[in-house]
Amino acid sequence: MRLKTTPEDFRVRELLEWNEVPDGDFIVHRLHKEKLSTPEALTLLARDGNVDRGKIAYAGLKDRQAVTEQFVTIERQAVTLSLPNLKVTPVGATDRAITSKQSAGNAFTIVIRDLRPTEAAALRRSLPSLVATGFPNYFDDQRFGSLRHGQGFPMLSVLYGDFERALQQLVAEPSPVAISGDVKLKKALQLRWGDWEACARIARGPAYEPLFRHLIDRPRDFRGALEFVPLRLRVIHAFAYQSYLWNRALSGMLRGGVHGAQRLRISTVAGDLLAWKYLSPEREEKLKAMRTPLFGIDGDGGSPAFQKAMIHEMRAAELRRRDFVEHEVPGMIWKEEQRDAFIKPRDVDPVRIEPDDLHEGRVKATLRFSLPRGAYATMLIKRLFAPSWYSRPIDRDRDRDEPRAPRARARARTRDLSTRSVVRYDNDDDPFQD
């Protein structure tokens, strides 16, 4: 199975609603891009369209390796732009800058290539149950780039109070898979770590100079140095670990309500997660009604079953409530935010199966569907191909509650957090029951 073989294989169209105000100060533009991230596209728009970047607002980020269509507003300015991989067209006006709250989700057209006919047939058989009973709204691998690039979770190091380790993970942990010049820089910083004068000579530019200048003046103030890491990077890494815990808590909770042959296994870079093949209408309604928020010390933790599962994950990670207060770093602060555990695709077309023009002897499948904001189309694909939970031997160390480890030992395992245990429920501890 192959996704995103070409950008045209993954098409995303933003579903956005705005109040049309003909004489409004905010001009709505359709932004059509290819092989560009949303920030990269906005940089081109600001430069080639002669627009103040601060006057551009958007509702959400879209994939780089895709053909995407989304909307932006520009204050008091209409811009038409046609570049090889970016087209911008005015389509209306409104009285305020658009925000993510106006997004109704995204419509997807996805081509899955290099399929054996039997795989395509299994996909076609799997789609009706997914449409009928939905799937868990997990965060997918895109959220966990820090694991793929060998950084682990810097946010976990922050919560442990190991600010030096967090800083190393962020600026001096070379990726085993990337091939950019940034890898060479990080290797050089890793070798010279602690010699701040040498690091300052190696790493130049606004992203590094203030950081190492701070360490030259205050050699052991790693907490203060973290504040010089670009804010966007700190926020991304904070969200990554928060999302990881949410995934693990939801998967653990579902084990109490999804049994036997209904259990499916979804594999991610951050570990295996449980999904269902079929969910009864009664259990679907209970799951939809649950409050399952991302963890933040400002909230109540959501519904009791989910709260219990999250507490288990926090204990497995040896995190204490006071860690979030005593080890606070600006930009790496969690707020409780509701995320629905249950999701159903909308506007689903029948699967189209045809010969794959890029892989001889194989077929390709074209899917069309819509998802709410924040849901991952790649997770829907994984659910379609998900095997039985019992289709391969289960690592017994992962299938039982692991003993509590010293925090120092837990710090050493931050690179391989997929081995965290999941919640074990007794038969009478079903989260779907009242």
Residue pairs with C-beta under 8 A, 6 or more apart in sequence:
1 112
1 113
1 114
1 115
1 119
1 385
2 112
2 113
2 114
2 359
3 9
3 10
3 110
3 112
3 113
3 378
3 381
4 10
4 65
4 66
5 111
5 113
5 114
5 358
6 358
7 34
7 35
7 65
7 66
7 67
8 67
8 111
9 110
9 111
9 113
10 63
10 65
10 66
10 67
10 108
10 110
10 111
10 377
11 66
11 67
11 68
11 108
11 109
11 110
12 62
12 63
12 66
12 67
12 68
12 69
12 70
12 106
12 107
12 108
12 377
13 68
13 69
13 106
13 107
13 108
14 59
14 60
14 62
14 68
14 69
14 70
14 71
14 103
14 106
15 103
15 104
15 105
15 106
15 107
15 370
16 59
16 70
16 71
16 98
16 102
16 103
16 104
17 102
17 104
18 28
18 71
18 92
18 94
18 98
18 102
19 94
19 95
20 92
20 93
20 94
21 93
21 94
21 95
22 93
23 93
24 93
24 94
24 95
24 96
25 75
25 76
25 93
25 95
26 57
26 73
26 74
26 75
26 76
26 93
26 94
26 95
26 96
26 97
26 98
27 73
27 74
27 75
27 76
27 77
27 78
27 79
27 90
27 92
27 93
28 71
28 72
28 73
28 90
28 91
28 92
28 93
28 94
28 98
29 71
29 72
29 73
29 74
29 78
29 79
29 88
29 89
29 90
29 91
30 69
30 70
30 71
30 88
30 89
30 91
31 41
31 45
31 58
31 69
31 70
31 71
31 72
31 86
31 87
31 88
32 67
32 68
32 69
32 86
32 87
32 88
32 89
33 41
33 62
33 67
33 68
33 69
33 85
33 86
33 87
34 66
34 67
34 68
34 85
34 86
35 64
35 65
35 85
36 44
36 64
36 85
36 86
37 61
37 62
37 63
37 64
38 58
38 60
38 61
38 62
38 70
39 61
40 64
41 86
42 53
42 56
42 58
42 72
43 53
44 81
44 83
44 86
45 51
45 56
45 72
45 79
45 81
45 86
45 88
46 52
46 53
46 56
48 81
48 83
49 79
49 81
49 88
51 74
51 77
51 79
55 74
55 75
55 76
55 77
56 72
56 73
56 74
57 72
57 73
57 97
57 98
57 99
58 70
58 71
58 72
58 73
58 98
59 70
59 71
59 98
59 99
59 100
59 102
59 103
59 373
60 70
60 100
60 103
60 373
62 68
62 70
63 142
71 91
71 98
72 88
72 98
73 94
73 97
73 98
75 97
78 90
79 88
79 90
80 88
80 89
80 90
81 87
81 88
82 88
100 373
103 373
104 372
104 373
105 346
105 370
105 371
105 372
105 373
105 375
106 370
106 371
106 373
106 377
107 347
107 368
107 369
107 370
108 367
108 368
108 369
108 370
108 371
108 377
109 366
109 367
109 368
110 366
110 367
110 368
110 377
110 381
111 364
111 365
111 366
112 123
112 364
112 365
112 366
112 367
112 381
113 356
113 358
113 359
113 362
113 364
114 356
114 358
114 359
114 362
114 364
115 123
115 356
115 362
115 363
115 364
115 365
116 362
116 363
117 363
119 385
120 351
120 353
120 363
120 365
122 385
123 351
123 365
123 384
123 385
124 351
124 353
124 365
126 383
126 384
126 385
127 348
127 351
127 384
129 277
129 278
130 345
130 380
130 383
130 384
131 344
131 345
131 348
132 278
133 276
133 278
133 279
133 284
133 344
134 279
134 284
134 342
134 343
134 344
134 345
135 275
135 276
135 343
135 344
135 379
135 380
135 383
136 250
136 251
136 254
136 266
136 273
136 274
136 275
136 276
136 341
136 342
136 343
136 379
136 383
137 250
137 339
137 340
137 341
137 342
137 343
137 374
137 375
137 379
138 247
138 250
138 251
138 266
138 268
138 273
138 376
138 379
139 243
139 244
139 246
139 247
139 376
139 379
140 268
140 376
140 378
140 379
140 382
141 148
141 268
141 269
141 270
141 378
142 376
142 378
143 239
143 240
143 243
143 244
144 240
144 243
144 244
144 268
144 269
144 270
145 240
146 152
146 153
146 154
146 169
146 237
146 240
147 153
147 269
147 270
147 415
147 417
147 418
148 175
148 177
148 269
149 173
149 175
149 176
149 177
149 178
150 173
150 174
150 175
150 176
150 177
150 415
151 169
151 170
151 173
151 175
151 237
151 415
152 169
152 173
152 414
152 415
152 416
152 417
153 169
153 237
153 240
153 241
153 244
153 414
153 417
154 165
154 166
154 169
154 170
154 237
154 241
155 166
155 237
155 238
155 240
155 241
155 242
155 332
156 241
156 317
156 411
156 414
156 417
157 163
157 165
157 166
157 169
157 411
157 414
158 166
158 226
158 327
158 329
158 332
159 319
159 323
159 324
159 327
160 323
160 327
160 407
160 410
160 411
161 323
161 326
161 327
162 411
163 222
163 223
163 225
163 226
163 327
163 329
164 222
165 411
165 414
166 222
166 226
166 329
167 222
167 225
167 226
167 229
168 190
168 193
169 414
170 226
170 229
170 233
170 234
170 237
171 186
171 189
171 203
171 208
171 211
171 229
172 186
172 189
172 190
172 193
173 186
173 190
174 183
174 184
174 186
174 187
174 190
175 182
175 183
175 186
185 202
185 203
188 202
189 199
189 202
189 203
192 198
192 199
192 202
193 199
196 212
196 215
196 216
196 219
197 216
199 208
199 212
199 215
200 208
200 209
200 212
200 213
200 216
203 209
203 211
203 212
207 230
210 228
211 225
211 228
211 229
214 221
214 224
214 225
214 228
215 221
215 222
215 225
218 224
218 225
223 329
226 234
226 329
226 332
227 329
227 330
227 331
231 330
231 331
234 329
234 330
234 331
234 332
235 331
235 332
237 332
238 331
238 332
238 333
238 334
242 294
242 295
242 334
243 294
244 270
244 417
245 295
245 310
245 313
245 314
245 317
246 292
246 294
246 295
246 310
246 339
247 268
247 270
247 271
247 273
248 271
248 273
248 313
248 420
248 422
249 292
249 295
249 306
249 309
249 310
249 312
249 313
249 423
250 273
250 292
250 306
250 309
250 341
251 272
251 273
251 274
251 422
252 309
252 312
252 313
252 422
252 423
253 305
253 306
253 308
253 309
253 423
253 431
254 274
254 275
254 276
254 431
255 274
255 422
255 423
255 424
255 425
256 305
256 423
256 425
256 429
256 430
256 431
256 432
257 283
257 287
257 430
257 431
257 432
258 274
258 275
258 276
258 279
261 277
261 388
262 276
262 277
262 278
262 279
263 274
263 275
263 276
263 277
263 388
263 389
263 390
264 274
264 275
264 276
264 277
264 383
264 386
264 387
264 388
264 389
265 272
265 273
265 274
265 275
265 386
265 387
265 388
265 389
265 391
266 272
266 273
266 274
266 275
266 379
266 382
266 383
266 386
267 273
267 382
268 382
269 418
270 417
270 418
271 398
271 417
271 418
271 419
271 420
272 398
272 418
274 389
274 422
275 383
275 386
279 287
282 432
283 432
284 342
286 432
287 341
287 342
287 432
288 340
288 342
290 302
290 303
290 305
290 306
290 341
290 431
291 302
291 303
291 306
291 338
292 302
292 303
292 306
292 338
292 339
292 340
292 341
293 299
293 301
293 302
293 306
293 336
293 337
293 338
293 339
294 334
294 335
294 336
294 337
294 338
294 339
295 301
295 310
295 314
295 334
295 336
296 334
296 335
296 336
296 337
297 321
297 324
297 325
297 334
297 336
298 335
298 336
299 335
299 336
300 307
300 336
301 307
301 310
301 311
301 336
302 310
302 338
305 431
306 341
306 431
308 423
309 423
309 431
312 401
312 422
312 423
313 420
313 423
315 404
316 401
316 402
316 420
316 421
317 410
317 417
317 420
318 404
318 405
318 406
318 407
318 410
324 333
324 334
339 374
340 372
343 371
343 372
343 375
345 369
345 370
345 371
345 380
346 369
346 370
346 371
347 368
347 369
347 370
348 367
348 368
348 369
349 367
349 368
349 369
351 365
351 366
351 367
352 365
352 366
353 363
353 364
353 365
354 363
354 364
354 366
355 362
355 363
355 364
356 362
356 363
356 364
357 364
358 364
367 381
369 377
369 380
371 377
371 380
395 419
397 419
398 419
398 420
398 421
398 422
399 421
399 422
400 421
400 424
401 421
401 424
402 419
402 420
402 421
405 413
413 419
425 431
